[in-house]
Amino acid sequence: MNTIIDSICNSCSCNKQQAEEYLQDEIRNLRELKALNDLRLSDIETGCDNLGLEHDYVEYFINVLASCYQIPTEYETENNERRMQKTDSQ
């Protein structure tokens, strides 16, 4: 199973630290839009595009934006992906 970080690494040809930074930057940008009540689905899709991710990850970003923690660590990212896979398989 590839994590979101691995997917970013593959699409951006970067290392895991850079991928984590790119992910955090996109989440920060989306949180700012949310705080301004200006967040749209297309913004989340653009965030996926910016990271070279399929739009399958839109749900991941929605979950992150709805959660109370600020920036997901790699551990939190993997747990969030596992939850998404469980709901998909049910």
PDB file of N, CA, C and O in Angstrom, chain B, residues numbered from 101:
ATOM      1  N   MET B 101       0.839  -1.191   0.000  1.00  0.00           N
ATOM      2  CA  MET B 101       0.000   0.000   0.000  1.00  0.00           C
ATOM      3  C   MET B 101       0.881   1.251   0.000  1.00  0.00           C
ATOM      4  O   MET B 101       1.777   1.387   0.832  1.00  0.00           O
ATOM      5  N   ASN B 102       0.624   2.139  -0.917  1.00  0.00           N
ATOM      6  CA  ASN B 102       1.330   3.415  -0.941  1.00  0.00           C
ATOM      7  C   ASN B 102       0.619   4.403  -0.045  1.00  0.00           C
ATOM      8  O   ASN B 102      -0.609   4.487  -0.038  1.00  0.00           O
ATOM      9  N   THR B 103       1.387   5.133   0.693  1.00  0.00           N
ATOM     10  CA  THR B 103       0.791   6.204   1.492  1.00  0.00           C
ATOM     11  C   THR B 103       0.705   7.453   0.625  1.00  0.00           C
ATOM     12  O   THR B 103       1.244   7.493  -0.481  1.00  0.00           O
ATOM     13  N   ILE B 104       0.038   8.449   1.127  1.00  0.00           N
ATOM     14  CA  ILE B 104      -0.062   9.696   0.384  1.00  0.00           C
ATOM     15  C   ILE B 104       1.324  10.298   0.176  1.00  0.00           C
ATOM     16  O   ILE B 104       1.597  10.891  -0.868  1.00  0.00           O
ATOM     17  N   ILE B 105       2.193  10.147   1.161  1.00  0.00           N
ATOM     18  CA  ILE B 105       3.560  10.671   1.037  1.00  0.00           C
ATOM     19  C   ILE B 105       4.288   9.953  -0.096  1.00  0.00           C
ATOM     20  O   ILE B 105       4.960  10.593  -0.906  1.00  0.00           O
ATOM     21  N   ASP B 106       4.158   8.630  -0.157  1.00  0.00           N
ATOM     22  CA  ASP B 106       4.791   7.868  -1.238  1.00  0.00           C
ATOM     23  C   ASP B 106       4.241   8.297  -2.595  1.00  0.00           C
ATOM     24  O   ASP B 106       4.989   8.409  -3.566  1.00  0.00           O
ATOM     25  N   SER B 107       2.959   8.533  -2.659  1.00  0.00           N
ATOM     26  CA  SER B 107       2.345   8.970  -3.922  1.00  0.00           C
ATOM     27  C   SER B 107       2.884  10.330  -4.348  1.00  0.00           C
ATOM     28  O   SER B 107       3.144  10.559  -5.529  1.00  0.00           O
ATOM     29  N   ILE B 108       3.050  11.228  -3.389  1.00  0.00           N
ATOM     30  CA  ILE B 108       3.607  12.551  -3.703  1.00  0.00           C
ATOM     31  C   ILE B 108       5.053  12.408  -4.155  1.00  0.00           C
ATOM     32  O   ILE B 108       5.473  13.043  -5.123  1.00  0.00           O
ATOM     33  N   CYS B 109       5.819  11.569  -3.449  1.00  0.00           N
ATOM     34  CA  CYS B 109       7.220  11.325  -3.837  1.00  0.00           C
ATOM     35  C   CYS B 109       7.306  10.835  -5.280  1.00  0.00           C
ATOM     36  O   CYS B 109       8.136  11.306  -6.057  1.00  0.00           O
ATOM     37  N   ASN B 110       6.444   9.891  -5.627  1.00  0.00           N
ATOM     38  CA  ASN B 110       6.462   9.329  -6.980  1.00  0.00           C
ATOM     39  C   ASN B 110       6.087  10.359  -8.034  1.00  0.00           C
ATOM     40  O   ASN B 110       6.696  10.401  -9.103  1.00  0.00           O
ATOM     41  N   SER B 111       5.099  11.182  -7.748  1.00  0.00           N
ATOM     42  CA  SER B 111       4.646  12.135  -8.760  1.00  0.00           C
ATOM     43  C   SER B 111       5.556  13.356  -8.863  1.00  0.00           C
ATOM     44  O   SER B 111       5.704  13.934  -9.940  1.00  0.00           O
ATOM     45  N   CYS B 112       6.161  13.745  -7.754  1.00  0.00           N
ATOM     46  CA  CYS B 112       6.994  14.955  -7.743  1.00  0.00           C
ATOM     47  C   CYS B 112       8.487  14.662  -7.814  1.00  0.00           C
ATOM     48  O   CYS B 112       9.299  15.584  -7.893  1.00  0.00           O
ATOM     49  N   SER B 113       8.851  13.383  -7.786  1.00  0.00           N
ATOM     50  CA  SER B 113      10.268  12.985  -7.777  1.00  0.00           C
ATOM     51  C   SER B 113      11.029  13.690  -6.654  1.00  0.00           C
ATOM     52  O   SER B 113      12.087  14.282  -6.869  1.00  0.00           O
ATOM     53  N   CYS B 114      10.457  13.608  -5.451  1.00  0.00           N
ATOM     54  CA  CYS B 114      11.071  14.249  -4.290  1.00  0.00           C
ATOM     55  C   CYS B 114      11.239  13.225  -3.174  1.00  0.00           C
ATOM     56  O   CYS B 114      10.734  12.105  -3.260  1.00  0.00           O
ATOM     57  N   ASN B 115      11.954  13.624  -2.130  1.00  0.00           N
ATOM     58  CA  ASN B 115      12.115  12.716  -0.992  1.00  0.00           C
ATOM     59  C   ASN B 115      10.928  12.889  -0.038  1.00  0.00           C
ATOM     60  O   ASN B 115      10.095  13.778  -0.212  1.00  0.00           O
ATOM     61  N   LYS B 116      10.875  12.014   0.975  1.00  0.00           N
ATOM     62  CA  LYS B 116       9.727  12.022   1.894  1.00  0.00           C
ATOM     63  C   LYS B 116       9.607  13.329   2.667  1.00  0.00           C
ATOM     64  O   LYS B 116       8.497  13.805   2.904  1.00  0.00           O
ATOM     65  N   GLN B 117      10.724  13.909   3.061  1.00  0.00           N
ATOM     66  CA  GLN B 117      10.673  15.175   3.798  1.00  0.00           C
ATOM     67  C   GLN B 117      10.073  16.278   2.936  1.00  0.00           C
ATOM     68  O   GLN B 117       9.238  17.054   3.402  1.00  0.00           O
ATOM     69  N   GLN B 118      10.500  16.345   1.683  1.00  0.00           N
ATOM     70  CA  GLN B 118       9.937  17.352   0.778  1.00  0.00           C
ATOM     71  C   GLN B 118       8.458  17.099   0.541  1.00  0.00           C
ATOM     72  O   GLN B 118       7.659  18.035   0.510  1.00  0.00           O
ATOM     73  N   ALA B 119       8.094  15.836   0.374  1.00  0.00           N
ATOM     74  CA  ALA B 119       6.688  15.492   0.146  1.00  0.00           C
ATOM     75  C   ALA B 119       5.835  15.899   1.342  1.00  0.00           C
ATOM     76  O   ALA B 119       4.733  16.420   1.175  1.00  0.00           O
ATOM     77  N   GLU B 120       6.347  15.660   2.546  1.00  0.00           N
ATOM     78  CA  GLU B 120       5.636  16.058   3.768  1.00  0.00           C
ATOM     79  C   GLU B 120       5.449  17.571   3.804  1.00  0.00           C
ATOM     80  O   GLU B 120       4.383  18.061   4.176  1.00  0.00           O
ATOM     81  N   GLU B 121       6.489  18.308   3.417  1.00  0.00           N
ATOM     82  CA  GLU B 121       6.395  19.774   3.386  1.00  0.00           C
ATOM     83  C   GLU B 121       5.377  20.239   2.356  1.00  0.00           C
ATOM     84  O   GLU B 121       4.587  21.143   2.626  1.00  0.00           O
ATOM     85  N   TYR B 122       5.392  19.626   1.176  1.00  0.00           N
ATOM     86  CA  TYR B 122       4.414  19.988   0.140  1.00  0.00           C
ATOM     87  C   TYR B 122       2.992  19.727   0.630  1.00  0.00           C
ATOM     88  O   TYR B 122       2.096  20.547   0.434  1.00  0.00           O
ATOM     89  N   LEU B 123       2.799  18.570   1.272  1.00  0.00           N
ATOM     90  CA  LEU B 123       1.479  18.224   1.801  1.00  0.00           C
ATOM     91  C   LEU B 123       1.046  19.227   2.865  1.00  0.00           C
ATOM     92  O   LEU B 123      -0.097  19.683   2.860  1.00  0.00           O
ATOM     93  N   GLN B 124       1.938  19.566   3.761  1.00  0.00           N
ATOM     94  CA  GLN B 124       1.613  20.530   4.815  1.00  0.00           C
ATOM     95  C   GLN B 124       1.276  21.890   4.230  1.00  0.00           C
ATOM     96  O   GLN B 124       0.364  22.565   4.707  1.00  0.00           O
ATOM     97  N   ASP B 125       2.006  22.296   3.203  1.00  0.00           N
ATOM     98  CA  ASP B 125       1.714  23.582   2.552  1.00  0.00           C
ATOM     99  C   ASP B 125       0.320  23.587   1.926  1.00  0.00           C
ATOM    100  O   ASP B 125      -0.412  24.569   2.049  1.00  0.00           O
ATOM    101  N   GLU B 126      -0.048  22.498   1.258  1.00  0.00           N
ATOM    102  CA  GLU B 126      -1.380  22.421   0.652  1.00  0.00           C
ATOM    103  C   GLU B 126      -2.466  22.433   1.722  1.00  0.00           C
ATOM    104  O   GLU B 126      -3.484  23.107   1.569  1.00  0.00           O
ATOM    105  N   ILE B 127      -2.252  21.693   2.800  1.00  0.00           N
ATOM    106  CA  ILE B 127      -3.239  21.667   3.885  1.00  0.00           C
ATOM    107  C   ILE B 127      -3.357  23.049   4.508  1.00  0.00           C
ATOM    108  O   ILE B 127      -4.462  23.504   4.804  1.00  0.00           O
ATOM    109  N   ARG B 128      -2.250  23.706   4.705  1.00  0.00           N
ATOM    110  CA  ARG B 128      -2.263  25.064   5.264  1.00  0.00           C
ATOM    111  C   ARG B 128      -3.059  26.006   4.357  1.00  0.00           C
ATOM    112  O   ARG B 128      -3.865  26.805   4.835  1.00  0.00           O
ATOM    113  N   ASN B 129      -2.829  25.904   3.054  1.00  0.00           N
ATOM    114  CA  ASN B 129      -3.553  26.733   2.095  1.00  0.00           C
ATOM    115  C   ASN B 129      -5.058  26.460   2.164  1.00  0.00           C
ATOM    116  O   ASN B 129      -5.862  27.392   2.176  1.00  0.00           O
ATOM    117  N   LEU B 130      -5.432  25.182   2.210  1.00  0.00           N
ATOM    118  CA  LEU B 130      -6.852  24.833   2.278  1.00  0.00           C
ATOM    119  C   LEU B 130      -7.479  25.290   3.589  1.00  0.00           C
ATOM    120  O   LEU B 130      -8.629  25.727   3.608  1.00  0.00           O
ATOM    121  N   ARG B 131      -6.732  25.192   4.683  1.00  0.00           N
ATOM    122  CA  ARG B 131      -7.241  25.668   5.980  1.00  0.00           C
ATOM    123  C   ARG B 131      -7.477  27.183   5.957  1.00  0.00           C
ATOM    124  O   ARG B 131      -8.445  27.676   6.537  1.00  0.00           O
ATOM    125  N   GLU B 132      -6.585  27.910   5.285  1.00  0.00           N
ATOM    126  CA  GLU B 132      -6.767  29.360   5.173  1.00  0.00           C
ATOM    127  C   GLU B 132      -8.039  29.683   4.399  1.00  0.00           C
ATOM    128  O   GLU B 132      -8.795  30.574   4.788  1.00  0.00           O
ATOM    129  N   LEU B 133      -8.274  28.971   3.317  1.00  0.00           N
ATOM    130  CA  LEU B 133      -9.507  29.175   2.552  1.00  0.00           C
ATOM    131  C   LEU B 133     -10.728  28.832   3.393  1.00  0.00           C
ATOM    132  O   LEU B 133     -11.738  29.534   3.354  1.00  0.00           O
ATOM    133  N   LYS B 134     -10.626  27.749   4.154  1.00  0.00           N
ATOM    134  CA  LYS B 134     -11.737  27.345   5.025  1.00  0.00           C
ATOM    135  C   LYS B 134     -12.007  28.425   6.066  1.00  0.00           C
ATOM    136  O   LYS B 134     -13.164  28.747   6.336  1.00  0.00           O
ATOM    137  N   ALA B 135     -10.957  28.986   6.652  1.00  0.00           N
ATOM    138  CA  ALA B 135     -11.110  30.025   7.671  1.00  0.00           C
ATOM    139  C   ALA B 135     -11.784  31.272   7.096  1.00  0.00           C
ATOM    140  O   ALA B 135     -12.468  32.000   7.815  1.00  0.00           O
ATOM    141  N   LEU B 136     -11.590  31.511   5.820  1.00  0.00           N
ATOM    142  CA  LEU B 136     -12.204  32.664   5.150  1.00  0.00           C
ATOM    143  C   LEU B 136     -13.588  32.347   4.593  1.00  0.00           C
ATOM    144  O   LEU B 136     -14.199  33.180   3.924  1.00  0.00           O
ATOM    145  N   ASN B 137     -14.083  31.130   4.871  1.00  0.00           N
ATOM    146  CA  ASN B 137     -15.352  30.655   4.301  1.00  0.00           C
ATOM    147  C   ASN B 137     -15.349  30.730   2.785  1.00  0.00           C
ATOM    148  O   ASN B 137     -16.357  31.060   2.160  1.00  0.00           O
ATOM    149  N   ASP B 138     -14.190  30.416   2.203  1.00  0.00           N
ATOM    150  CA  ASP B 138     -14.051  30.491   0.750  1.00  0.00           C
ATOM    151  C   ASP B 138     -13.533  29.180   0.168  1.00  0.00           C
ATOM    152  O   ASP B 138     -12.985  29.165  -0.935  1.00  0.00           O
ATOM    153  N   LEU B 139     -13.703  28.081   0.901  1.00  0.00           N
ATOM    154  CA  LEU B 139     -13.223  26.782   0.451  1.00  0.00           C
ATOM    155  C   LEU B 139     -14.265  26.110  -0.427  1.00  0.00           C
ATOM    156  O   LEU B 139     -15.430  25.985  -0.047  1.00  0.00           O
ATOM    157  N   ARG B 140     -13.833  25.680  -1.603  1.00  0.00           N
ATOM    158  CA  ARG B 140     -14.711  24.987  -2.533  1.00  0.00           C
ATOM    159  C   ARG B 140     -14.099  23.629  -2.889  1.00  0.00           C
ATOM    160  O   ARG B 140     -12.900  23.412  -2.715  1.00  0.00           O
ATOM    161  N   LEU B 141     -14.917  22.745  -3.377  1.00  0.00           N
ATOM    162  CA  LEU B 141     -14.433  21.429  -3.787  1.00  0.00           C
ATOM    163  C   LEU B 141     -13.316  21.570  -4.821  1.00  0.00           C
ATOM    164  O   LEU B 141     -12.344  20.815  -4.799  1.00  0.00           O
ATOM    165  N   SER B 142     -13.455  22.519  -5.707  1.00  0.00           N
ATOM    166  CA  SER B 142     -12.427  22.718  -6.741  1.00  0.00           C
ATOM    167  C   SER B 142     -11.076  23.092  -6.129  1.00  0.00           C
ATOM    168  O   SER B 142     -10.033  22.785  -6.707  1.00  0.00           O
ATOM    169  N   ASP B 143     -11.084  23.752  -4.965  1.00  0.00           N
ATOM    170  CA  ASP B 143      -9.829  24.078  -4.286  1.00  0.00           C
ATOM    171  C   ASP B 143      -9.133  22.810  -3.804  1.00  0.00           C
ATOM    172  O   ASP B 143      -7.910  22.694  -3.883  1.00  0.00           O
ATOM    173  N   ILE B 144      -9.918  21.867  -3.308  1.00  0.00           N
ATOM    174  CA  ILE B 144      -9.353  20.601  -2.833  1.00  0.00           C
ATOM    175  C   ILE B 144      -8.840  19.799  -4.029  1.00  0.00           C
ATOM    176  O   ILE B 144      -7.776  19.184  -3.953  1.00  0.00           O
ATOM    177  N   GLU B 145      -9.585  19.804  -5.122  1.00  0.00           N
ATOM    178  CA  GLU B 145      -9.125  19.121  -6.335  1.00  0.00           C
ATOM    179  C   GLU B 145      -7.840  19.746  -6.857  1.00  0.00           C
ATOM    180  O   GLU B 145      -6.945  19.037  -7.319  1.00  0.00           O
ATOM    181  N   THR B 146      -7.745  21.057  -6.787  1.00  0.00           N
ATOM    182  CA  THR B 146      -6.519  21.742  -7.199  1.00  0.00           C
ATOM    183  C   THR B 146      -5.357  21.357  -6.286  1.00  0.00           C
ATOM    184  O   THR B 146      -4.229  21.185  -6.748  1.00  0.00           O
ATOM    185  N   GLY B 147      -5.637  21.223  -4.980  1.00  0.00           N
ATOM    186  CA  GLY B 147      -4.606  20.770  -4.047  1.00  0.00           C
ATOM    187  C   GLY B 147      -4.089  19.397  -4.431  1.00  0.00           C
ATOM    188  O   GLY B 147      -2.884  19.152  -4.388  1.00  0.00           O
ATOM    189  N   CYS B 148      -4.991  18.499  -4.806  1.00  0.00           N
ATOM    190  CA  CYS B 148      -4.583  17.170  -5.283  1.00  0.00           C
ATOM    191  C   CYS B 148      -3.717  17.302  -6.535  1.00  0.00           C
ATOM    192  O   CYS B 148      -2.662  16.675  -6.641  1.00  0.00           O
ATOM    193  N   ASP B 149      -4.174  18.121  -7.476  1.00  0.00           N
ATOM    194  CA  ASP B 149      -3.423  18.322  -8.716  1.00  0.00           C
ATOM    195  C   ASP B 149      -2.026  18.877  -8.439  1.00  0.00           C
ATOM    196  O   ASP B 149      -1.048  18.443  -9.048  1.00  0.00           O
ATOM    197  N   ASN B 150      -1.936  19.837  -7.520  1.00  0.00           N
ATOM    198  CA  ASN B 150      -0.655  20.442  -7.192  1.00  0.00           C
ATOM    199  C   ASN B 150       0.339  19.422  -6.646  1.00  0.00           C
ATOM    200  O   ASN B 150       1.548  19.559  -6.827  1.00  0.00           O
ATOM    201  N   LEU B 151      -0.184  18.400  -5.977  1.00  0.00           N
ATOM    202  CA  LEU B 151       0.669  17.368  -5.389  1.00  0.00           C
ATOM    203  C   LEU B 151       0.831  16.162  -6.308  1.00  0.00           C
ATOM    204  O   LEU B 151       1.519  15.201  -5.962  1.00  0.00           O
ATOM    205  N   GLY B 152       0.201  16.213  -7.469  1.00  0.00           N
ATOM    206  CA  GLY B 152       0.282  15.099  -8.405  1.00  0.00           C
ATOM    207  C   GLY B 152      -0.533  13.902  -7.957  1.00  0.00           C
ATOM    208  O   GLY B 152      -0.203  12.763  -8.289  1.00  0.00           O
ATOM    209  N   LEU B 153      -1.604  14.153  -7.198  1.00  0.00           N
ATOM    210  CA  LEU B 153      -2.440  13.082  -6.661  1.00  0.00           C
ATOM    211  C   LEU B 153      -3.728  12.952  -7.460  1.00  0.00           C
ATOM    212  O   LEU B 153      -4.226  13.924  -8.027  1.00  0.00           O
ATOM    213  N   GLU B 154      -4.254  11.743  -7.496  1.00  0.00           N
ATOM    214  CA  GLU B 154      -5.567  11.508  -8.083  1.00  0.00           C
ATOM    215  C   GLU B 154      -6.621  12.189  -7.212  1.00  0.00           C
ATOM    216  O   GLU B 154      -6.386  12.453  -6.033  1.00  0.00           O
ATOM    217  N   HIS B 155      -7.750  12.463  -7.783  1.00  0.00           N
ATOM    218  CA  HIS B 155      -8.827  13.103  -7.023  1.00  0.00           C
ATOM    219  C   HIS B 155      -9.453  12.155  -6.011  1.00  0.00           C
ATOM    220  O   HIS B 155     -10.332  12.555  -5.247  1.00  0.00           O
ATOM    221  N   ASP B 156      -9.009  10.904  -5.998  1.00  0.00           N
ATOM    222  CA  ASP B 156      -9.432   9.956  -4.962  1.00  0.00           C
ATOM    223  C   ASP B 156      -9.045  10.459  -3.577  1.00  0.00           C
ATOM    224  O   ASP B 156      -9.647  10.059  -2.580  1.00  0.00           O
ATOM    225  N   TYR B 157      -8.044  11.335  -3.507  1.00  0.00           N
ATOM    226  CA  TYR B 157      -7.579  11.857  -2.233  1.00  0.00           C
ATOM    227  C   TYR B 157      -8.402  13.038  -1.719  1.00  0.00           C
ATOM    228  O   TYR B 157      -8.113  13.561  -0.643  1.00  0.00           O
ATOM    229  N   VAL B 158      -9.421  13.466  -2.467  1.00  0.00           N
ATOM    230  CA  VAL B 158     -10.282  14.565  -2.004  1.00  0.00           C
ATOM    231  C   VAL B 158     -10.864  14.221  -0.634  1.00  0.00           C
ATOM    232  O   VAL B 158     -10.888  15.065   0.262  1.00  0.00           O
ATOM    233  N   GLU B 159     -11.331  12.990  -0.472  1.00  0.00           N
ATOM    234  CA  GLU B 159     -11.909  12.579   0.805  1.00  0.00           C
ATOM    235  C   GLU B 159     -10.883  12.682   1.936  1.00  0.00           C
ATOM    236  O   GLU B 159     -11.218  13.075   3.053  1.00  0.00           O
ATOM    237  N   TYR B 160      -9.644  12.330   1.640  1.00  0.00           N
ATOM    238  CA  TYR B 160      -8.570  12.461   2.629  1.00  0.00           C
ATOM    239  C   TYR B 160      -8.481  13.912   3.112  1.00  0.00           C
ATOM    240  O   TYR B 160      -8.452  14.167   4.316  1.00  0.00           O
ATOM    241  N   PHE B 161      -8.437  14.857   2.175  1.00  0.00           N
ATOM    242  CA  PHE B 161      -8.313  16.267   2.537  1.00  0.00           C
ATOM    243  C   PHE B 161      -9.541  16.761   3.294  1.00  0.00           C
ATOM    244  O   PHE B 161      -9.412  17.557   4.224  1.00  0.00           O
ATOM    245  N   ILE B 162     -10.716  16.305   2.912  1.00  0.00           N
ATOM    246  CA  ILE B 162     -11.928  16.686   3.641  1.00  0.00           C
ATOM    247  C   ILE B 162     -11.827  16.216   5.087  1.00  0.00           C
ATOM    248  O   ILE B 162     -12.162  16.956   6.011  1.00  0.00           O
ATOM    249  N   ASN B 163     -11.364  14.979   5.280  1.00  0.00           N
ATOM    250  CA  ASN B 163     -11.204  14.452   6.640  1.00  0.00           C
ATOM    251  C   ASN B 163     -10.173  15.240   7.432  1.00  0.00           C
ATOM    252  O   ASN B 163     -10.379  15.521   8.613  1.00  0.00           O
ATOM    253  N   VAL B 164      -9.078  15.595   6.800  1.00  0.00           N
ATOM    254  CA  VAL B 164      -8.048  16.385   7.490  1.00  0.00           C
ATOM    255  C   VAL B 164      -8.590  17.753   7.873  1.00  0.00           C
ATOM    256  O   VAL B 164      -8.355  18.227   8.985  1.00  0.00           O
ATOM    257  N   LEU B 165      -9.312  18.387   6.961  1.00  0.00           N
ATOM    258  CA  LEU B 165      -9.845  19.722   7.232  1.00  0.00           C
ATOM    259  C   LEU B 165     -10.930  19.688   8.303  1.00  0.00           C
ATOM    260  O   LEU B 165     -11.127  20.672   9.016  1.00  0.00           O
ATOM    261  N   ALA B 166     -11.629  18.576   8.421  1.00  0.00           N
ATOM    262  CA  ALA B 166     -12.687  18.457   9.416  1.00  0.00           C
ATOM    263  C   ALA B 166     -12.157  18.075  10.788  1.00  0.00           C
ATOM    264  O   ALA B 166     -12.847  18.244  11.794  1.00  0.00           O
ATOM    265  N   SER B 167     -10.944  17.565  10.831  1.00  0.00           N
ATOM    266  CA  SER B 167     -10.390  17.098  12.104  1.00  0.00           C
ATOM    267  C   SER B 167      -9.837  18.257  12.923  1.00  0.00           C
ATOM    268  O   SER B 167      -9.691  19.377  12.433  1.00  0.00           O
ATOM    269  N   CYS B 168      -9.535  17.960  14.170  1.00  0.00           N
ATOM    270  CA  CYS B 168      -9.085  19.016  15.080  1.00  0.00           C
ATOM    271  C   CYS B 168      -7.575  19.209  15.066  1.00  0.00           C
ATOM    272  O   CYS B 168      -7.095  20.239  15.540  1.00  0.00           O
ATOM    273  N   TYR B 169      -6.804  18.254  14.539  1.00  0.00           N
ATOM    274  CA  TYR B 169      -5.355  18.454  14.548  1.00  0.00           C
ATOM    275  C   TYR B 169      -4.942  19.334  13.388  1.00  0.00           C
ATOM    276  O   TYR B 169      -5.610  19.375  12.355  1.00  0.00           O
ATOM    277  N   GLN B 170      -3.836  20.038  13.567  1.00  0.00           N
ATOM    278  CA  GLN B 170      -3.426  21.047  12.606  1.00  0.00           C
ATOM    279  C   GLN B 170      -2.846  20.469  11.318  1.00  0.00           C
ATOM    280  O   GLN B 170      -3.435  20.611  10.246  1.00  0.00           O
ATOM    281  N   ILE B 171      -1.699  19.823  11.429  1.00  0.00           N
ATOM    282  CA  ILE B 171      -1.026  19.288  10.266  1.00  0.00           C
ATOM    283  C   ILE B 171      -0.779  17.816  10.539  1.00  0.00           C
ATOM    284  O   ILE B 171      -0.189  17.488  11.568  1.00  0.00           O
ATOM    285  N   PRO B 172      -1.202  16.920   9.669  1.00  0.00           N
ATOM    286  CA  PRO B 172      -1.023  15.502   9.957  1.00  0.00           C
ATOM    287  C   PRO B 172       0.435  15.084   9.873  1.00  0.00           C
ATOM    288  O   PRO B 172       1.159  15.486   8.962  1.00  0.00           O
ATOM    289  N   THR B 173       0.852  14.281  10.822  1.00  0.00           N
ATOM    290  CA  THR B 173       2.159  13.663  10.731  1.00  0.00           C
ATOM    291  C   THR B 173       2.038  12.479   9.800  1.00  0.00           C
ATOM    292  O   THR B 173       0.930  12.113   9.406  1.00  0.00           O
ATOM    293  N   GLU B 174       3.157  11.873   9.440  1.00  0.00           N
ATOM    294  CA  GLU B 174       3.088  10.714   8.549  1.00  0.00           C
ATOM    295  C   GLU B 174       2.263   9.605   9.197  1.00  0.00           C
ATOM    296  O   GLU B 174       1.526   8.901   8.508  1.00  0.00           O
ATOM    297  N   TYR B 175       2.382   9.443  10.532  1.00  0.00           N
ATOM    298  CA  TYR B 175       1.599   8.428  11.241  1.00  0.00           C
ATOM    299  C   TYR B 175       0.107   8.718  11.104  1.00  0.00           C
ATOM    300  O   TYR B 175      -0.676   7.812  10.818  1.00  0.00           O
ATOM    301  N   GLU B 176      -0.288   9.964  11.304  1.00  0.00           N
ATOM    302  CA  GLU B 176      -1.698  10.334  11.191  1.00  0.00           C
ATOM    303  C   GLU B 176      -2.176  10.182   9.753  1.00  0.00           C
ATOM    304  O   GLU B 176      -3.317   9.786   9.515  1.00  0.00           O
ATOM    305  N   THR B 177      -1.315  10.492   8.800  1.00  0.00           N
ATOM    306  CA  THR B 177      -1.650  10.350   7.397  1.00  0.00           C
ATOM    307  C   THR B 177      -1.949   8.898   7.068  1.00  0.00           C
ATOM    308  O   THR B 177      -2.944   8.609   6.404  1.00  0.00           O
ATOM    309  N   GLU B 178      -1.099   7.973   7.523  1.00  0.00           N
ATOM    310  CA  GLU B 178      -1.305   6.558   7.255  1.00  0.00           C
ATOM    311  C   GLU B 178      -2.586   6.058   7.918  1.00  0.00           C
ATOM    312  O   GLU B 178      -3.327   5.280   7.317  1.00  0.00           O
ATOM    313  N   ASN B 179      -2.858   6.496   9.158  1.00  0.00           N
ATOM    314  CA  ASN B 179      -4.086   6.078   9.841  1.00  0.00           C
ATOM    315  C   ASN B 179      -5.320   6.579   9.106  1.00  0.00           C
ATOM    316  O   ASN B 179      -6.304   5.850   8.987  1.00  0.00           O
ATOM    317  N   ASN B 180      -5.284   7.794   8.620  1.00  0.00           N
ATOM    318  CA  ASN B 180      -6.406   8.363   7.877  1.00  0.00           C
ATOM    319  C   ASN B 180      -6.650   7.563   6.600  1.00  0.00           C
ATOM    320  O   ASN B 180      -7.797   7.312   6.230  1.00  0.00           O
ATOM    321  N   GLU B 181      -5.566   7.163   5.923  1.00  0.00           N
ATOM    322  CA  GLU B 181      -5.706   6.375   4.705  1.00  0.00           C
ATOM    323  C   GLU B 181      -6.297   5.000   5.010  1.00  0.00           C
ATOM    324  O   GLU B 181      -7.116   4.489   4.246  1.00  0.00           O
ATOM    325  N   ARG B 182      -5.879   4.400   6.132  1.00  0.00           N
ATOM    326  CA  ARG B 182      -6.429   3.097   6.515  1.00  0.00           C
ATOM    327  C   ARG B 182      -7.932   3.200   6.756  1.00  0.00           C
ATOM    328  O   ARG B 182      -8.689   2.320   6.347  1.00  0.00           O
ATOM    329  N   ARG B 183      -8.366   4.279   7.423  1.00  0.00           N
ATOM    330  CA  ARG B 183      -9.794   4.475   7.656  1.00  0.00           C
ATOM    331  C   ARG B 183     -10.543   4.607   6.345  1.00  0.00           C
ATOM    332  O   ARG B 183     -11.645   4.077   6.203  1.00  0.00           O
ATOM    333  N   MET B 184      -9.953   5.313   5.378  1.00  0.00           N
ATOM    334  CA  MET B 184     -10.600   5.480   4.079  1.00  0.00           C
ATOM    335  C   MET B 184     -10.726   4.117   3.389  1.00  0.00           C
ATOM    336  O   MET B 184     -11.757   3.833   2.780  1.00  0.00           O
ATOM    337  N   GLN B 185      -9.708   3.283   3.474  1.00  0.00           N
ATOM    338  CA  GLN B 185      -9.760   1.972   2.834  1.00  0.00           C
ATOM    339  C   GLN B 185     -10.793   1.080   3.490  1.00  0.00           C
ATOM    340  O   GLN B 185     -11.463   0.308   2.804  1.00  0.00           O
ATOM    341  N   LYS B 186     -10.939   1.169   4.820  1.00  0.00           N
ATOM    342  CA  LYS B 186     -11.941   0.357   5.517  1.00  0.00           C
ATOM    343  C   LYS B 186     -13.338   0.737   5.055  1.00  0.00           C
ATOM    344  O   LYS B 186     -14.176  -0.137   4.836  1.00  0.00           O
ATOM    345  N   THR B 187     -13.598   2.026   4.905  1.00  0.00           N
ATOM    346  CA  THR B 187     -14.930   2.445   4.485  1.00  0.00           C
ATOM    347  C   THR B 187     -15.179   2.062   3.035  1.00  0.00           C
ATOM    348  O   THR B 187     -16.314   1.761   2.664  1.00  0.00           O
ATOM    349  N   ASP B 188     -14.129   2.067   2.202  1.00  0.00           N
ATOM    350  CA  ASP B 188     -14.288   1.670   0.806  1.00  0.00           C
ATOM    351  C   ASP B 188     -14.597   0.185   0.676  1.00  0.00           C
ATOM    352  O   ASP B 188     -15.347  -0.220  -0.211  1.00  0.00           O
ATOM    353  N   SER B 189     -14.012  -0.639   1.571  1.00  0.00           N
ATOM    354  CA  SER B 189     -14.186  -2.083   1.447  1.00  0.00           C
ATOM    355  C   SER B 189     -15.476  -2.581   2.090  1.00  0.00           C
ATOM    356  O   SER B 189     -15.841  -3.743   1.913  1.00  0.00           O
ATOM    357  N   GLN B 190     -16.164  -1.733   2.823  1.00  0.00           N
ATOM    358  CA  GLN B 190     -17.403  -2.151   3.501  1.00  0.00           C
ATOM    359  C   GLN B 190     -18.605  -2.008   2.609  1.00  0.00           C
ATOM    360  O   GLN B 190     -19.723  -2.315   3.024  1.00  0.00           O
TER     361      GLN B 190
END
